[in-house]
Amino acid sequence: MKSRFSPLVSLGTAAAAWVASAAHAVQDLPGGPAVKQLNLHPPVTRIAQEQHFLHWMMLSICVVIFVGVFAVMFYSIWKHRKSQGAKAANFHESATVEVIWTVIPFIIVILMALPATKVLVAQKDTTNAELTIKVTGYQWKWGYDYLKGPGEGLSFLSTIDSSHRAMSDSGDVSQAPNDYLLRVDHPLVVPVGKKVRIITTANDVIHSFMVPAFGIKQDAIPGFVRDTWFKAEKPGDYYGQCAELCGKEHAYMPIHVKVLDTGPYAAWVEEQQKLAAAKKDDPTKEWKLDELIARGAKVYAANCAACHQANGKGAGAIKPLDGSALVRGSLAEPMHVVLEGRVNGTMPSWKQLSDVELAAVLTYVKNHWSNQTGQLIQPAQFTAARLGKFPEGETAPAAQPSPPAAAAETPPADAANVSHAMPVQVFFATGQSALDTKAQAQVQAAAAWLNAHADVKVALSGFVDATGRADVNAELAKQRAQAVAKALTDAGVAAERIEMRKPQTITDSTGADEQARRVDIVAAQ
């Protein structure tokens, strides 16, 4: 990309120099630094520099055309006005004029398109990358996986700094630094002068990975893989944002890229590899309850507290975990939730966490706040759950204190006290919405329990996978949920106690074939 069209270059360079001089000239005036915002972000990659050139080149051409056309127009209006005795000419169209005003714009467009095309082609040339990083968008954070090159095997999540996020939520930003909403706990770290290939995808909805200083902006789409690249020529800290409206926390998805010299980058990689080795857990280890709770507190603070809050009360559409019937109930349903997500991504899947981290955080919420269930989930259970083998028929541990005799004689008064009888999973044959013998037995068992607990309401959720036609899958899930609802009402469960929920999509889960053919009967919150 070294070639240039010299007349256009001179024009674009002159315009860029004039604007830069004007910006520097007003730095000492009130509001002077804001003039910097009139230009694009200072470039630190060759692609970003080319984008600056194209911007000023095309702006200069447009300005020249604008001035030329309107100068001729205003001159003609002034010089040939009626008060000066001008009379309208009577002439027919000229083929020569038609050709001229067609050819000249065509030439201008070609002169603009040639350098722009060259830059666009270069933007997509991700070959010969020295470092490959997969970037995954989540609601609302970024996941980074180093796939190739120095640091291969490293993986971490990057979330906005919690203390700075708290400033924004409180509205008191008087003491906050200017970049307080751009700081994260774990920045993306890359070496200077190395070609870095970025592979983008998303876990839930469409996000967009944008770093203006690098001249990159690439959408991250669930189920698709896109790529882009950059080669930073200067060490430093560079910031970006998710540039696609992705939900209510969209404004809190900053991107922080730290570019280091070769030596410091090698030291960073070595340090991170040691930390990763130290954190690597044996999923077959049998953990004690207090160990998992202590580990789960850290996992919850880093990943869950942003939405469910530190007190577990949730907010708005975010369900509370403190006192939740789902949390206090069986093991299977909350395990499904953290592995698969819910409400089409509103509750994201957390399967990127290790089995130990998932077991720890679920044990933590089951034994924190008012949720003193005494239940413990071992990492090995999550290892099996990833293969579609979830716990069935588990009971509360023997160590859990028994309720007083008077309380034991009284059925639970609300959904928060539902026992481990919920949820019930009803599985269907492939492509079928009718209850077979096994499914009927599952529904009858649920109906018997519900008839014995008349104050408990339930919700029905049908599940589908992401393959095939979404409308067909959703309709089949709906029909299955309706079949379960009818079987419950036929068994004596009042219809007003049954809440029908929208089908849930399992986007990526080993063993999804069976899990996407089920209807869950869960205690409604």
Phi and psi in degrees as a GROMACS rama.xvg file:
@    title "Ramachandran Plot"
@    xaxis  label "Phi"
@    yaxis  label "Psi"
@TYPE xy
-95.6687  -20.4152  LYS-2
-72.59  152.853  SER-3
-143.126  157.915  ARG-4
-96.8027  101.446  PHE-5
-54.4117  -41.4961  SER-6
-63.4683  -40.4203  PRO-7
-71.7491  -35.8389  LEU-8
-61.6634  -45.099  VAL-9
-60.6037  -42.7934  SER-10
-65.8825  -46.7103  LEU-11
-65.9593  -40.7422  GLY-12
-65.491  -40.6823  THR-13
-63.0444  -43.1352  ALA-14
-64.7804  -41.8199  ALA-15
-63.2282  -42.1475  ALA-16
-64.2455  -38.3617  ALA-17
-65.071  -45.3507  TRP-18
-65.0751  -40.8882  VAL-19
-62.3066  -41.2625  ALA-20
-64.6717  -41.3749  SER-21
-63.3517  -39.3767  ALA-22
-64.1011  -44.1109  ALA-23
-65.9196  -32.5674  HIS-24
-67.9683  -23.2049  ALA-25
-108  9.87924  VAL-26
-59.6121  -32.2256  GLN-27
-88.7113  -1.96086  ASP-28
-87.9424  159.106  LEU-29
-56.3801  128.285  PRO-30
78.3769  6.05941  GLY-31
-54.544  -50.1065  GLY-32
-56.7136  -25.5493  PRO-33
-63.6375  -20.8886  ALA-34
-61.3791  -26.7555  VAL-35
-57.4732  -29.1338  LYS-36
-71.5341  -9.75165  GLN-37
-72.5026  -21.3317  LEU-38
-101.957  172.457  ASN-39
-72.3774  168.341  LEU-40
-63.5823  140.354  HIS-41
-52.4217  126.113  PRO-42
-81.0029  144.722  PRO-43
-128.069  9.90386  VAL-44
-130.821  160.068  THR-45
-63.6305  -39.7106  ARG-46
-61.26  -44.0213  ILE-47
-63.45  -36.8853  ALA-48
-63.8132  -41.0836  GLN-49
-64.2563  -38.2224  GLU-50
-63.6587  -39.227  GLN-51
-61.1874  -45.1454  HIS-52
-58.9562  -47.7761  PHE-53
-61.1162  -40.4981  LEU-54
-58.4622  -50.4356  HIS-55
-74.367  -33.1605  TRP-56
-61.7197  -50.0723  MET-57
-70.9648  -35.2407  MET-58
-63.7339  -40.4608  LEU-59
-64.4902  -43.7117  SER-60
-60.4318  -43.9985  ILE-61
-63.6441  -39.1953  CYS-62
-64.5784  -44.031  VAL-63
-61.4046  -45.2182  VAL-64
-62.7975  -43.934  ILE-65
-59.8301  -49.1588  PHE-66
-63.6129  -43.6584  VAL-67
-62.9703  -48.1843  GLY-68
-65.0705  -47.5005  VAL-69
-72.8872  -27.7508  PHE-70
-64.2131  -46.6993  ALA-71
-62.9684  -41.596  VAL-72
-64.6552  -47.4533  MET-73
-68.9501  -34.9227  PHE-74
-62.6326  -43.5881  TYR-75
-64.7244  -41.0798  SER-76
-63.4341  -41.9695  ILE-77
-74.4148  -44.6218  TRP-78
-72.8639  -31.4893  LYS-79
-113.871  35.8528  HIS-80
-77.1329  158.154  ARG-81
-65.5612  -33.3694  LYS-82
-64.7449  -18.5922  SER-83
-95.5088  7.97434  GLN-84
84.5144  11.4825  GLY-85
-68.8233  140.507  ALA-86
-118.148  143.143  LYS-87
-65.8578  135.162  ALA-88
-79.8609  153.09  ALA-89
-118.798  102.572  ASN-90
-144.699  160.533  PHE-91
-100.654  169.532  HIS-92
-60.9415  152.368  GLU-93
-117.982  124.653  SER-94
-62.5794  -33.8977  ALA-95
-64.3649  -45.9159  THR-96
-62.4225  -41.4138  VAL-97
-59.5166  -44.0356  GLU-98
-65.6243  -43.4865  VAL-99
-62.0744  -47.7402  ILE-100
-78.9358  -1.34917  TRP-101
-94.4588  -42.9031  THR-102
-70.2183  -44.1195  VAL-103
-60.1153  -50.0272  ILE-104
-60.3284  -34.9949  PRO-105
-62.7211  -43.8322  PHE-106
-63.1705  -41.6586  ILE-107
-61.8119  -43.4737  ILE-108
-63.3621  -41.3987  VAL-109
-62.5593  -43.7708  ILE-110
-63.677  -30.0686  LEU-111
-79.4092  -34.8859  MET-112
-75.7979  -34.0251  ALA-113
-60.9502  -55.5326  LEU-114
-65.9509  -33.1868  PRO-115
-65.3766  -40.9729  ALA-116
-64.0096  -40.2867  THR-117
-61.1631  -40.753  LYS-118
-68.8619  -41.2702  VAL-119
-62.378  -41.5727  LEU-120
-63.9463  -42.3282  VAL-121
-64.7258  -34.1172  ALA-122
-61.1085  -30.3875  GLN-123
-97.8765  3.71669  LYS-124
-85.6512  89.5019  ASP-125
-94.872  12.0692  THR-126
-71.0349  158.777  THR-127
58.6338  33.6501  ASN-128
-72.8206  140.046  ALA-129
-90.493  -15.0844  GLU-130
-146.755  130.365  LEU-131
-120.005  126.596  THR-132
-128.036  128.253  ILE-133
-89.5337  127.153  LYS-134
-112.351  121.37  VAL-135
-114.755  126.612  THR-136
-87.475  132.314  GLY-137
-125.792  158.31  TYR-138
-86.1347  101.933  GLN-139
-137.1  88.6513  TRP-140
-163.806  173.781  LYS-141
-117.25  141.979  TRP-142
-111.371  134.492  GLY-143
-120.04  127.494  TYR-144
-125.983  118.682  ASP-145
-82.9236  109.587  TYR-146
-95.2031  -28.1563  LEU-147
-151.002  144.337  LYS-148
94.3653  -171.676  GLY-149
-56.4635  125.883  PRO-150
96.7468  4.92582  GLY-151
-53.6659  132.02  GLU-152
100.798  -15.8867  GLY-153
-72.596  146.524  LEU-154
-155.367  133.539  SER-155
-161.699  164.215  PHE-156
-101.574  146.582  LEU-157
-121.174  118.688  SER-158
-125.727  148.389  THR-159
-56.1554  142.41  ILE-160
-56.3848  123.103  ASP-161
-63.3552  -35.417  SER-162
-68.1519  -37.6164  SER-163
-73.9593  -33.9492  HIS-164
-63.5443  -37.6435  ARG-165
-63.3116  -36.0338  ALA-166
-60.0425  -44.0838  MET-167
-64.202  -43.2304  SER-168
-64.766  -35.2842  ASP-169
-77.651  -21.6055  SER-170
84.569  -5.1374  GLY-171
-97.2776  95.7963  ASP-172
-117.094  19.6493  VAL-173
-62.4807  -31.9436  SER-174
-102.534  6.57971  GLN-175
-80.9086  141.683  ALA-176
-68.3008  162.596  PRO-177
-61.6202  -30.5135  ASN-178
-102.645  26.7056  ASP-179
-66.1936  -23.3611  TYR-180
-93.0477  9.19634  LEU-181
-112.548  -6.12005  LEU-182
-85.4938  140.382  ARG-183
-127.49  168.021  VAL-184
-77.648  -35.9774  ASP-185
-133.748  97.6595  HIS-186
-72.2555  158.591  PRO-187
-76.9483  124.216  LEU-188
-111.993  129.291  VAL-189
-137.04  158.321  VAL-190
-84.8035  151.447  PRO-191
-74.7799  146.642  VAL-192
71.9262  12.3234  GLY-193
-112.704  138.834  LYS-194
-75.0944  119.235  LYS-195
-110.952  119.24  VAL-196
-90.8405  128.949  ARG-197
-109.285  119.33  ILE-198
-101.765  122.974  ILE-199
-111.139  141.636  THR-200
-153.974  -179.154  THR-201
-142.443  157.056  ALA-202
-96.0996  -21.1317  ASN-203
-137.258  -68.444  ASP-204
-123.716  -179.469  VAL-205
-76.4469  126.997  ILE-206
-117.174  177.671  HIS-207
-147.622  124.521  SER-208
-92.7545  111.391  PHE-209
-132.548  126.059  MET-210
-129.491  100.67  VAL-211
-57.6522  -37.7814  PRO-212
-63.5213  -24.9543  ALA-213
-93.6546  -10.7463  PHE-214
71.2379  30.6774  GLY-215
-120.432  143.232  ILE-216
-154.96  110.751  LYS-217
-132.879  125.385  GLN-218
-65.7806  145.063  ASP-219
-114.234  110.212  ALA-220
-116.791  130.388  ILE-221
-57.5533  132.532  PRO-222
82.5733  -3.58981  GLY-223
-124.528  154.761  PHE-224
-121.518  121.462  VAL-225
-117.608  161.917  ARG-226
-143.193  158.405  ASP-227
-152.277  -177.42  THR-228
-155.239  163.839  TRP-229
-155.714  159.626  PHE-230
-137.248  99.3229  LYS-231
-71.365  130.835  ALA-232
-99.6334  0.922491  GLU-233
-146.444  127.813  LYS-234
-63.39  153.88  PRO-235
152.03  -174.96  GLY-236
-108.019  126.496  ASP-237
-127.408  143.913  TYR-238
-124.612  154.039  TYR-239
-150.555  -170.104  GLY-240
-147.737  158.837  GLN-241
-65.3345  125.218  CYS-242
-105.732  21.5096  ALA-243
-131.105  126.124  GLU-244
-60.1422  111.91  LEU-245
-120.758  10.432  CYS-246
136.055  -174.409  GLY-247
-68.5697  -20.7013  LYS-248
-100.762  17.7221  GLU-249
-54.5666  -37.6086  HIS-250
-70.4935  -10.7089  ALA-251
-113.35  41.3627  TYR-252
-122.833  59.523  MET-253
-72.2054  160.984  PRO-254
-120.394  125.809  ILE-255
-122.774  117.259  HIS-256
-112.631  122.726  VAL-257
-104.62  118.021  LYS-258
-100.026  121.909  VAL-259
-115.846  154.479  LEU-260
-65.2955  165.456  ASP-261
-57.4861  -45.1898  THR-262
-62.6861  -56.037  GLY-263
-59.0797  -33.7561  PRO-264
-66.6265  -42.1285  TYR-265
-61.9889  -38.9419  ALA-266
-65.9839  -38.5187  ALA-267
-64.6678  -43.2586  TRP-268
-60.777  -44.8118  VAL-269
-60.9874  -42.4631  GLU-270
-64.6552  -43.6887  GLU-271
-66.5801  -36.1202  GLN-272
-66.135  -37.234  GLN-273
-65.6321  -42.11  LYS-274
-64.6461  -40.6541  LEU-275
-63.769  -40.0047  ALA-276
-65.4455  -37.2303  ALA-277
-68.5687  -32.4981  ALA-278
-84.7623  -13.8822  LYS-279
-65.3131  122.796  LYS-280
-108.17  154.156  ASP-281
-87.4915  111.609  ASP-282
-68.3406  -11.7376  PRO-283
-89.1202  -6.46407  THR-284
-67.7157  140.361  LYS-285
-88.4142  114.865  GLU-286
-94.6242  151.685  TRP-287
-87.4294  158.665  LYS-288
-59.159  -47.4527  LEU-289
-66.0862  -31.7141  ASP-290
-66.05  -45.1366  GLU-291
-66.8449  -38.5691  LEU-292
-63.3919  -43.2707  ILE-293
-64.0064  -42.5037  ALA-294
-68.7447  -40.6226  ARG-295
-64.8758  -30.6887  GLY-296
-60.5666  -40.2879  ALA-297
-69.8938  -41.7889  LYS-298
-64.0907  -40.7984  VAL-299
-63.9492  -45.0413  TYR-300
-62.9196  -35.5697  ALA-301
-80.9035  -26.2496  ALA-302
-125.513  -28.5975  ASN-303
-109.119  -28.8403  CYS-304
-65.0906  -25.3201  ALA-305
-60.7093  -34.0855  ALA-306
-101.907  -50.8643  CYS-307
-81.3729  -6.21643  HIS-308
70.8303  156.961  GLN-309
-63.7592  -28.6385  ALA-310
-88.1921  1.19709  ASN-311
72.2611  14.1286  GLY-312
-88.4254  -10.981  LYS-313
67.7093  -173.669  GLY-314
-166.18  131.403  ALA-315
61.1725  -123.151  GLY-316
-76.1894  -11.4282  ALA-317
-78.2257  120.053  ILE-318
-68.3682  143.305  LYS-319
-72.2595  147.482  PRO-320
-98.5522  -27.9756  LEU-321
-71.4275  118.112  ASP-322
80.4697  8.99247  GLY-323
-70.7571  134.268  SER-324
-65.2894  -34.5942  ALA-325
-64.4601  -43.1965  LEU-326
-69.2852  -40.1215  VAL-327
-78.3045  -12.6479  ARG-328
-83.1704  -139.789  GLY-329
-73.2577  176.971  SER-330
-83.061  -35.356  LEU-331
-60.8772  -47.4697  ALA-332
-64.9292  -49.2088  GLU-333
-63.8018  -27.7878  PRO-334
-66.711  -41.7764  MET-335
-57.5727  -44.0092  HIS-336
-62.0225  -48.9365  VAL-337
-72.2863  -25.7878  VAL-338
-84.2983  -34.0026  LEU-339
-109.213  -20.4605  GLU-340
80.2341  175.633  GLY-341
-147.648  163.918  ARG-342
51.2527  45.8978  VAL-343
50.881  44.4777  ASN-344
103.556  -11.8551  GLY-345
-59.2638  -43.9819  THR-346
-99.7551  106.241  MET-347
-73.077  159.796  PRO-348
-72.0408  141.789  SER-349
-117.618  29.2206  TRP-350
-68.1747  -11.0833  LYS-351
-70.9847  -16.7668  GLN-352
-75.1026  156.581  LEU-353
-73.3875  165.223  SER-354
-62.1685  -36.3584  ASP-355
-65.2671  -43.6214  VAL-356
-64.8949  -41.0593  GLU-357
-65.7519  -44.7472  LEU-358
-62.9547  -38.7832  ALA-359
-67.471  -46.3978  ALA-360
-69.7695  -34.3955  VAL-361
-71.4929  -38.3486  LEU-362
-63.5355  -38.6725  THR-363
-61.6014  -50.6711  TYR-364
-69.6267  -26.1176  VAL-365
-76.4259  -12.4608  LYS-366
-130.5  23.0687  ASN-367
-123.263  167.076  HIS-368
54.4621  -127.916  TRP-369
-92.6712  1.58461  SER-370
-87.0474  63.7137  ASN-371
-87.7514  68.7552  GLN-372
-82.9343  -24.5349  THR-373
76.614  1.73029  GLY-374
-76.9367  146.622  GLN-375
-133.036  133.585  LEU-376
-113.788  123.83  ILE-377
-87.5436  148.65  GLN-378
-55.379  -34.138  PRO-379
-61.2069  -29.0419  ALA-380
-68.4723  -34.495  GLN-381
-73.5818  -33.5399  PHE-382
-58.8391  -43.9922  THR-383
-69.7338  -36.5958  ALA-384
-64.674  -33.467  ALA-385
-63.0659  -21.5038  ARG-386
-95.5152  8.91427  LEU-387
89.5005  7.85481  GLY-388
-105.379  94.9245  LYS-389
-96.4441  154.697  PHE-390
-60.4812  140.573  PRO-391
-129.513  136.845  GLU-392
66.8312  23.3103  GLY-393
-71.1987  154.515  GLU-394
-120.381  165.946  THR-395
-64.6171  145.412  ALA-396
-65.0413  152.613  PRO-397
-62.8776  -26.2832  ALA-398
-74.1757  -12.2533  ALA-399
-67.5027  130.575  GLN-400
-63.3444  140.995  PRO-401
-78.7306  145.897  SER-402
-72.3818  158.254  PRO-403
-57.7782  154.432  PRO-404
-58.852  -41.1653  ALA-405
-63.9573  -40.4044  ALA-406
-69.3034  -32.9761  ALA-407
-66.2529  -26.0374  ALA-408
-80.1247  -11.6172  GLU-409
-105.318  125.459  THR-410
-61.4167  154.393  PRO-411
-59.4923  140.625  PRO-412
-92.004  -15.2708  ALA-413
-147.095  171.615  ASP-414
-65.661  -22.318  ALA-415
-67.3955  -17.4483  ALA-416
-107.626  17.6945  ASN-417
-65.881  137.773  VAL-418
-81.0017  -171.928  SER-419
-71.2363  3.88364  HIS-420
-67.6186  -22.1021  ALA-421
-107.091  143.88  MET-422
-87.9781  167.219  PRO-423
-118.27  134.118  VAL-424
-106.952  125.886  GLN-425
-109.738  117.9  VAL-426
-100.879  141.735  PHE-427
-114.981  159.152  PHE-428
-72.9125  156.506  ALA-429
-57.2109  125.209  THR-430
75.5143  2.97273  GLY-431
-109.029  148.732  GLN-432
-117.677  3.51664  SER-433
-92.5189  146.407  ALA-434
-77.3886  124.392  LEU-435
-86.3301  -173.416  ASP-436
-61.4745  -44.5466  THR-437
-66.4181  -41.6737  LYS-438
-64.9148  -40.3735  ALA-439
-61.2268  -39.0658  GLN-440
-65.0752  -38.2741  ALA-441
-65.1719  -42.0525  GLN-442
-67.5093  -40.2756  VAL-443
-64.0639  -38.092  GLN-444
-64.7791  -40.4846  ALA-445
-66.4414  -40.8217  ALA-446
-64.2779  -40.8676  ALA-447
-61.423  -42.4427  ALA-448
-66.8296  -41.315  TRP-449
-66.7889  -36.2347  LEU-450
-66.8314  -24.8602  ASN-451
-85.6192  -11.1948  ALA-452
-128.911  75.5799  HIS-453
-66.0876  -17.1759  ALA-454
-90.8328  -2.54528  ASP-455
-92.7532  130.423  VAL-456
-101.868  153.248  LYS-457
-128.577  161.095  VAL-458
-122.784  142.926  ALA-459
-110.617  126.846  LEU-460
-125.483  118.998  SER-461
-88.2635  149.388  GLY-462
-121.11  144.3  PHE-463
-135.768  166.1  VAL-464
-104.996  -179.975  ASP-465
-93.3194  8.24631  ALA-466
-92.8252  157.056  THR-467
73.2877  -160.463  GLY-468
-83.1016  126.722  ARG-469
-63.4379  -39.0624  ALA-470
-67.654  -36.8398  ASP-471
-67.8536  -43.7823  VAL-472
-61.0446  -44.2799  ASN-473
-64.6752  -39.737  ALA-474
-65.4475  -40.357  GLU-475
-64.4253  -42.6664  LEU-476
-61.9397  -39.5609  ALA-477
-63.6283  -43.8478  LYS-478
-63.6809  -37.6729  GLN-479
-65.6935  -42.7669  ARG-480
-63.5863  -38.0256  ALA-481
-65.9469  -36.5456  GLN-482
-65.2397  -40.0607  ALA-483
-66.7044  -42.0799  VAL-484
-61.0716  -42.2846  ALA-485
-64.9799  -40.4843  LYS-486
-63.9439  -36.7969  ALA-487
-67.2111  -45.4875  LEU-488
-66.1104  -35.8135  THR-489
-64.0239  -26.1918  ASP-490
-89.3023  5.74613  ALA-491
104.848  1.77341  GLY-492
-83.4009  124.842  VAL-493
-61.7667  139.352  ALA-494
-62.1624  -32.6697  ALA-495
-70.2705  -10.4927  GLU-496
-88.4751  -1.28787  ARG-497
-113.333  122.842  ILE-498
-106.474  126.9  GLU-499
-94.9843  124.742  MET-500
-108.428  160.934  ARG-501
-65.7427  150.061  LYS-502
-58.1926  144.377  PRO-503
-105.47  136.085  GLN-504
-99.7865  127.844  THR-505
-92.1083  108.759  ILE-506
-84.5124  -32.0194  THR-507
-161.384  98.9154  ASP-508
-153.442  128.352  SER-509
-62.2151  134.543  THR-510
79.9744  19.2931  GLY-511
-68.7193  -19.2612  ALA-512
-57.4258  -47.9065  ASP-513
-75.3537  -42.3317  GLU-514
-65.5332  -25.3782  GLN-515
-86.9934  8.07387  ALA-516
-119.738  38.271  ARG-517
-130.986  161.317  ARG-518
-124.857  128.243  VAL-519
-95.1646  133.224  ASP-520
-105.161  108.349  ILE-521
-123.42  156.306  VAL-522
-68.0403  125.299  ALA-523
-71.4209  138.166  ALA-524
